[in-house]
Amino acid sequence: MALRLAFAVNSKGNFKNNHFGDARKYLIYEQQDEQLVLVETLENQFRVFDEKHGHGWYRKAQLIIQYLKDNKVNALVAMQFGRNIGMVSEHFVPVIIYSEQLNEVVEVLKKHLHWIEDEWNKKKKNHSLFYIKSGILKKDLK
C-alpha cells in the first residue's frame, strides 16, 4: 500500500511554525516507488472552525481527522502539533519537520519514508511521533 502524506502548509505552499490544524491547506503526497508525488491539494475547511471553544478544541481535531481519513491519508507532516497529538496518533503517523521549504522537506522525507511506512504497517493506532531534520528521531506518545 502506498503511503499518503498530508503536508500542512500556508496559502503559498510553505510550511509555517503553526499547528497542523491551523494550516490553510493540505498538500497530499503519495509514495510512488521511491518518490513522493503531489497528487491533490485540500483546503482546510476547518481551520477556524468554532474557535470560540478555544484553540485546539477537540471537535475541530475530530473533524480534520475524519476529513483526512476520508482522503486515505496515513501520515501528517507539519512543523508543529497541538495538544490533540494523542488523538492524531491514533489514526496517523505524525511527523514534525524543521524546514519551511517544501522541496527540502520532500527530499528529506524521501530518505526516511521506510521508517514511516514501517510505523504505519506495524500499528493500527497510537503511532509514534517522528522528528525529522537531517536525521530522524522516533518518540512514543503516551
N, C-alpha and C positions, 0 to 999 in steps of 0.2 A: 504494500500500500504506500503510495506517495504521500509524503508529509505535505500539509498545507499550513503555512505560517501567516499570521496577521501582524503586519508591522503598523504600529501606532505612530502616525505622522501628522504634521500640520498641513495647512492648505497648500503649501509649496512642495510638499512631499519630503520634508526633512524631519528627522527626529528632534524632539524638544524635551527638556527635562520636566515633563508633565506625567501625571499618572496615565496609565493605559486608557482608562475610561474617559479621559478628557481630550483624547485625540480628535482632530477634525475628521479624519478618515482612516480607514484601514486598507493598506495595500496587501492583497492576498498573493503570496508567492507559493509556488508549488515546486516540490522537488521533482526534477526530471533528470534521471541518470545522476550525474554529479553536479548538476547545475540547479540554481534557483531561478525560476522564471515567473515574472509578473503575469498573473492570469486574470486579475479582477481588482477593481477599486470599489470599496464600500464606504458610503458616507456613514459617519457615526451619528445616527439619528437620535441617540440617547445622551449625547454629550452634555446637554444642560437639562436633562430630564429631572424635573421635580427637585431642584436643589434646595427648596425651602426646608427639606428634611435634614439638610446638612451635607457637607462634602463627603463623598464616599458612602452614600446611602446604599444599603444592601439591595434594595429593589432595582436601582439603576444597574448594579452589578449583575443581578439575575437576568435582566433584560438583555444586556450586552452578551452575557454568556450564552443565552438561548439563540440570539441573533447569529453569533459566530459558530455555534454548534450546527445550526441550520445550514450554514455555509461550509460545513465539513472541515473546519479549522482544527488543527491538532496542537499548535504551539502559538503563544503570544509573545511578541517581541516589542520591548519598549525600554526607555531609559529609566522608568520608574513604575512601580506598582504601589497601590494604596493598601489600606487596611483590609481589603477584601481578598488579599492574595491567597489566603487559605481556601476560600471558596473557589477561586480561579483554578488553583492547583488540583481541585477535584475533577476538573474537566479538560484541562490543557496543561502542556508543559510551559511554564513561564520562563522567559529568557530576558535578562537585563543586559543591555549593551551600553557602551560608553562613548559612542560617536554619534554626532548629528548627521553625518554624511551617509546617505543611503547606499551609494556604491561601495563604500568602505565596509559597512555592516554586511552587505551581501557577500563580499569576498571573505570576510572573517567567518561568517556563518557557514559558508560552503565547506570550509576546512573542518568544522565541528558538527556537521549535520548527523554524522553517525552516532554521536553521543545523544543528541535529541531524539533521534529515531529509536535508539535502544531504550531510552526512558519511556517513550510513548508505547513501545511494544511490550515492555515488561510489566507495566502497571496500568490498571484501569482507572485509578483515582489516586489522589494525594501524591501527585508528581513532585519531584524535586525541582527546586529553582536553580537555574543556570545563570552564572555571571560570565559574560564573555567580553574580554578586551582583546588582547592578542592571544591569550591562552583561555582556558576555561576552568571554572570552579563550580562544582555541583554541591548544593546545600539542601538537606531535607528540611521541610517545613513541618511545624508541629501545630 
